[in-house]
């Protein structure tokens, strides 16, 4: 996924009218991005079928019918990790972070084992993160309500 496209998706969520339900968020993603909703055992799953990644799932998490966060792959999954594939994903992650810096300023960087994450606190108390792992790249948008719930849980 090109960095500008990724950041456009994230900007869409940043400017969305939070709070909203998971169903409303999923419908907005279908209307705006052409993503799809699959239903299994009466549960609706949001899928990014547009990018043609092996894993199309967009993880959406809600609490008491209010969206807390969504995360999705921004690259395909690497099955056979090689130094070349790792270098490639690292370079793409760097480009994603540069685009994020241009839009939201300097991120907080975190390193854990083979994972690098760039994280921004953005408008209205929301949080954005882009993560690099040797097997793939992911993006996460935490709604203002999700960030607040995390904050309260950390202080208990």
Wavefront OBJ file of the C-alpha trace (Angstrom):
o trace
v 0.000 0.000 0.000
v 1.523 3.330 -0.978
v 2.326 5.570 2.016
v 0.114 8.433 0.781
v -2.859 6.054 0.401
v -2.272 4.671 3.898
v -2.130 8.148 5.418
v -5.258 9.183 3.483
v -7.077 6.221 5.065
v -5.837 7.217 8.511
v -6.770 10.881 7.912
v -10.283 9.695 7.042
v -10.551 8.049 10.452
v -8.964 11.007 12.242
v -11.628 13.344 10.850
v -14.532 10.914 11.387
v -17.265 11.991 13.839
v -16.325 9.973 16.922
v -17.815 8.260 18.833
v -19.571 5.795 16.545
v -20.590 2.161 16.648
v -18.626 -0.644 15.037
v -21.429 -1.137 12.493
v -21.309 2.535 11.524
v -17.506 2.475 11.191
v -17.665 -0.630 9.025
v -20.324 0.933 6.790
v -18.212 4.096 6.415
v -15.207 1.971 5.358
v -17.308 0.151 2.759
v -18.712 3.428 1.390
v -15.379 5.301 1.344
v -12.789 2.638 0.487
v -14.783 -0.109 -1.230
v -13.898 -2.559 1.526
v -16.386 -5.360 2.191
v -18.171 -6.890 5.149
v -18.303 -10.648 5.557
v -20.695 -12.282 7.982
v -19.832 -15.444 9.854
v -21.964 -16.797 12.717
v -23.895 -13.490 12.810
v -20.661 -11.518 13.329
v -19.699 -8.839 10.800
v -16.041 -8.721 9.763
v -14.559 -5.804 7.845
v -12.269 -6.862 4.985
v -9.853 -4.802 2.898
v -10.343 -6.749 -0.311
v -9.202 -3.758 -2.396
v -5.483 -4.197 -1.632
v -5.475 -7.892 -2.604
v -3.403 -8.920 0.409
v -3.386 -12.538 1.528
v -4.903 -11.419 4.834
v -7.729 -8.992 4.129
v -9.031 -8.744 7.703
v -9.451 -5.313 9.226
v -9.595 -5.856 12.963
v -12.239 -3.668 14.557
v -12.633 -3.581 18.306
v -15.544 -2.044 20.134
v -16.568 -1.779 23.765
v -20.185 -1.255 24.794
v -21.062 -0.654 21.116
v -18.478 2.145 20.706
v -15.519 1.717 18.331
v -12.185 1.627 20.150
v -9.703 0.845 17.367
v -9.098 -0.670 13.998
v -5.958 -2.187 12.540
v -5.052 -3.612 9.165
v -2.164 -4.889 7.095
v -0.417 -2.392 4.844
v 1.659 -5.048 3.078
v 1.197 -8.657 2.181
v 2.460 -11.266 4.636
v 5.961 -12.554 3.934
v 5.938 -16.339 4.247
v 9.675 -16.925 3.758
v 11.493 -14.109 5.520
v 14.843 -13.291 3.914
v 17.324 -10.456 4.450
v 16.067 -8.973 1.177
v 12.399 -9.103 2.186
v 13.226 -7.624 5.587
v 15.187 -4.779 3.989
v 12.335 -4.136 1.560
v 9.702 -3.955 4.324
v 11.985 -1.790 6.442
v 12.371 0.643 3.547
v 8.600 0.746 2.975
v 8.019 1.300 6.708
v 10.475 4.208 6.598
v 8.485 5.742 3.728
v 5.229 5.260 5.663
v 6.718 6.979 8.701
v 8.055 9.860 6.572
v 4.562 10.423 5.160
v 3.180 10.313 8.703
v 5.769 12.863 9.847
v 4.710 15.194 7.023
v 1.091 14.988 8.193
v 1.219 14.587 11.988
v 4.720 15.590 13.090
v 7.419 13.531 14.773
v 6.285 10.155 16.137
v 7.309 8.352 19.276
v 9.387 5.345 18.187
v 9.335 2.034 20.055
v 11.499 -1.005 19.461
v 10.758 -4.496 20.759
v 12.655 -7.524 19.485
v 12.105 -7.513 15.696
v 9.322 -4.907 15.789
v 9.574 -1.169 15.210
v 6.534 1.013 15.820
v 6.039 4.699 15.080
v 3.194 6.235 17.095
v 1.488 9.617 16.879
v -1.001 11.273 19.184
v -3.340 13.063 16.790
v -6.467 15.248 16.847
v -9.123 14.829 19.517
v -7.011 12.412 21.579
v -6.762 9.637 18.973
v -3.579 7.631 18.325
v -2.034 6.264 15.121
v 0.716 3.676 14.820
v 2.602 2.042 11.968
v 4.457 -1.169 12.792
v 7.209 -3.055 11.023
v 7.702 -6.773 11.582
v 9.853 -9.020 9.386
v 6.640 -10.711 8.169
v 4.705 -7.554 7.269
v 3.540 -4.029 7.967
v 0.460 -2.932 9.887
v -1.376 0.266 10.740
v -3.573 0.966 13.751
v -5.991 3.786 14.492
v -7.173 4.098 18.083
v -10.267 6.265 18.484
v -10.328 8.993 21.127
v -12.612 6.689 23.140
v -10.155 3.795 22.817
v -7.213 5.921 23.943
v -9.225 7.194 26.922
v -10.213 3.648 27.902
v -6.531 2.608 27.763
v -5.571 5.618 29.867
v -8.177 4.836 32.525
v -7.210 1.150 32.602
v -3.531 2.069 33.086
v -4.416 4.202 36.124
v -6.420 1.560 37.963
l 1 2 3 4 5 6 7 8 9 10 11 12 13 14 15 16 17 18 19 20 21 22 23 24 25 26 27 28 29 30 31 32 33 34 35 36 37 38 39 40 41 42 43 44 45 46 47 48 49 50 51 52 53 54 55 56 57 58 59 60 61 62 63 64 65 66 67 68 69 70 71 72 73 74 75 76 77 78 79 80 81 82 83 84 85 86 87 88 89 90 91 92 93 94 95 96 97 98 99 100 101 102 103 104 105 106 107 108 109 110 111 112 113 114 115 116 117 118 119 120 121 122 123 124 125 126 127 128 129 130 131 132 133 134 135 136 137 138 139 140 141 142 143 144 145 146 147 148 149 150 151 152 153 154 155 156
